[in-house]
Amino acid sequence: MSRISTLTDLLQERFSCRAFLPDPVPDDTIAQIIATARHVPSWCNAQPWQVTVTRPDATDRFRVALQEAVQTAPPKLDLAGPDAYPGVYGERRRTCGWQLYDAVGVAKGDRAASGAQMMRNFALFDAPHVAIISSPRALAAYGAMDTGGFVTAFMLAAKALGVDSIAQAAVASYADCVRAHFAMPQDRLILCAISFGYGDHDHPANSFRTERAKVPDILEWQA
């Protein structure tokens, strides 16, 4: 198998896992994921990413703290979120949402059920581990852009080792809670979390796969 085929297979096999088994991932496997992901490029080789990883007991403590924060404080991102999802971006977002709702049996208009499914984000989908991804506030958008590459590499390396994951912007919407819980300094931006572990492949939330835009939809040639 060629190396491009291996990479393509990993990209296609990776999915946003929304239900995990309780089994912990060995420390040396987690360290190997990070050892691989750290080779991504960055602006001026700044390597701005920092990773805080929880073991299962720490994950449970954070899960409780995060769910309490959701009930008691308004969301507040370190980086401004999208103003809107216009056109095709909104269509893709809605399609993904309805695929999930269909998979787990949430009917259109059932706000209680959709709200309960949304709260699964803050239970970290029962993952045994979470990685909090941050970058220096001083590096602003470019630090965040570089760190996005690290997030992708982390999830691909995890998949190569049989570990499932989901990147969660929802967790970053309670950045103050995250920083306080982990005693992280104010000079670091909370960009996202990656919940990870071994996926429960029998769970309906893991039964669908999102589509990807075709090459002609995203490629523009200039002669």
N, C-alpha and C positions, 0 to 999 in steps of 0.2 A: 504493500500500500504506500502511495506517495505521501509526502509530508503535508501537501495541500489537502489531500483527501482526509488525512487524520484530523487536521484542523477543522475542515468543513464538517466532519462527523461530530466532533465535539460541540461545535456551534449549534448544530441541528439537534443534538441530544440534550443539550442544556435547556432547562425550562424553569419557570418561576414556581418553585415547590411551595405549596400552601398547606401541607400536612406532613408532619415528620413523625418518625418512630422515636421512642425515648433513648435509644442506644447512643451513648457518647462516641464521638470520634476520637481516636487516640491522639495524644499530644504530638507524637512525631509526624502523624499525617497532617495535622494542622500546620505544623512548622514547615513541612514540605510544600504545602499550598502556598504559604507566604514566601518561602525561598524561591519558588518559581515565579510568582506574580511580581516580585520586586525587580525583575528584569525589564519591565515595560519602560518606554522612553518618557522623558519629561523635559520641560523647558529648561535649558541651561543645566540639565542634569540635577535639578533641585531636589527631585525625589520627595515631594512634599507630604506624601501619605503617611499617616500614622494609624496603627490598628490596635484596638483594645478588644481582646477576645475573652469571652467568659467560658468557664467550665460549667457543668450542669447546675450546681447549687447556686452559683453566681447568676446564671441565666434566670433561674426561678426568682431570685430576689429582685432582679431588674424587671422581670415581667410584672411582678406585683407593683413595683414603684411606678412603672410606666402606665399601667392601667389606672392607678390612683391619680396620676397627673392628668390623664385624659378626662377624668371625671371632675377635676377641680380647677383646671387652668385652661385658658384658650390656647390654641396652637400658635406657635411662633417659630418660623424658620430663620436660620442664620443667613441663608441666601434667599433672595426673593423668588417666589414660585412663579409659574407661568401666569401671564395676565389672562390668557384664554387658550383654548385649543381650537383654532379656526379650521374650517374646511376638512381636508382629509385627515388631519391630526385628531380632530374630534371624532370623526367616524371610526378611526382605528381604536381610540380610547373606549368608545361606546361598545364596539364589537367585542373587545376584550372583556369588558365588564359583563356583558350579557352572556358571553361564553361561560364565565365563572358562575354567574347566577343560574344558568340553565343546568350546569353540571351539579350544583349543590341543591337544586330544587327551590330556588328563590323566585317567586312569581312576580311579574311586573306589578308595581304598585304596592307591594308588601314592604312597607318601610321598616317595620320591626325586624323582619328577616334580613333585609339588606343592611340595616344598621348592625345587627348581630354579626353578619359576615364581615363588615368593615372593622368591627372590634377585634376580629381574629388577627388583624395586623399587629395589634398592641399586646396580644398574647404570644406574638412571635411565631404563630402557627404551631405552637408546642415544640419548637426546635430545641434541642439540647444545648445549642451554642448560638451566640450572636457575636458578630464582629462589628464594632463601632468604628466607622471610617471618618477620619478628620484630616484637615489640612490647615496650614498656618493662615490666620486672618490676614496677615500682611501680604500674602501672595494672591489674595482675592480670587477673581474669576479664573486666572491662569492656573493657580494651585488646584482649584476645583476641577478644571478641565484635565489636568495631568492625573489627578486622583481618580477620575472616571476611568481612565485606562487601566489603573490598578484594580479597580472593582471588577472590570471585565476579565482581566487576567486571573484574578482570584477565583471567580466562578468557573472559568474554563479549567484551571488547574484542579479545582475541587472535583469537577465532573470527571476529569481524567483519572482521579483516584477513587471514583465511585461515590462521591459525596454530593448531595443535592443542596441547592441554595436558592435564596430569593433576596434580591436587593430591595430595600425598603426605604423609600423617601418618607413614608408616613412616620417612621420613628424620628426622623430628623425634624419633623414638625413640632416636636417637643424638645428642642435642643437644650433649653435651660435645665429640664429634668435630667437629660442624659449627662450633661456636664456636671451637674450637682451630684448625681448618683455615683459617677466614676471619679469624682474629684479632678476633673480635667480643667486646665486653665482657660481663662476667657480668651486668650489669644489664638485658640484653635476653633475653626469652624466645624460644626457637626454637619457632615454632608449626607450620610445615609447610614443605614445598618445593613448587614448581610446576615440573615438568619440561615443557619446551615446544620446539616446532619444527614441522616439516612432517610430518604423520603418514604412515606407510606404510599406505595404505588397502587394500593387497593382503594384509597380514599377518592371519592368522586371529585374533590377539588383538584386532583392531579390527573384527571382523565382527559383534559383537552389541551390543545396546543394552538397558540396564536399563529396567524399567517404573517408572512413577511412581504413587503413591497417587492415587485419585480425589478430586475436591473434597469430596464428602460425608465422606470418611475423615479429612479434616484441618480441616474448617470446622465450627465450632459456633456457631449463632446464639443470641443472647439477646434476647428481646422486651422 
